[in-house]
Amino acid sequence: MIILIDDSNKSRHQEDLDKIHVLRHEVFVEDLKWSGLNSEDGREYDQYDVPGAVYIAVKEGDEIAAAVRLNWFDKPTLLSEVFPNLVQFEQMPEGSKFVDLSRFVVSPKFGDRDRMSKHGCELICGILEYGLSEGISNYTAVISPHFLSTVLQWGVEAHAMGFPVGKGRDEHLAVRVPATATSISHLYYMTRNYEPRLRTPDFVRCFRDTASLFREAELSRAQKQIAAE
């Protein structure tokens, strides 16, 4: 189950939002030991947890299995203020058509195998569905080269915005990910699940109105696979 938390429903999802901050503390502070993070009572927050921020999460029962935060580029973002040095191949995004993804986290409680291949993939699917329904042209994120390789293997379009920095576990780079029906279609195919993950009225309507785009994307994928064989 994928949930969307924004200013309109935060009061109804206070418990889920609290669990997201707890998970962020467990993974980023306790496990990965990122420096400079602010935790209060076992919950990680930063300056981008503000009104207007949107959270998308995957739930397994009452547990948060994966989550991410969205901040629009018409306001301060993690990429523009903390990691601008990672944007070298193109201009820093601006405006409300570009959204920065941050604090992408997958719970270790469900095992290493399911962490990315199941819950991480589902979360990215929900992110792209939200982008398509909201008219978001591109997402940005700071991720590891290994995760970028995984995302590309899933068939998601992604572009490096600069050279990687850091070494080993700390290596990271900025990427730009267009919100397209083609990438969503590839995730549907990979998971063998062609039902919308994000059950918001906006995306269900978008899915119905643009069903031909998904069919065309799937046909294109099949044709490419046949040609490769």
Summary of the structure (lengths in Angstrom):
residues: 229
radius of gyration: 17.2
end to end distance: 35.7
largest distance: 55.6
contacts: 699
relative contact order: 0.12
helix: 44%
strand: 24%
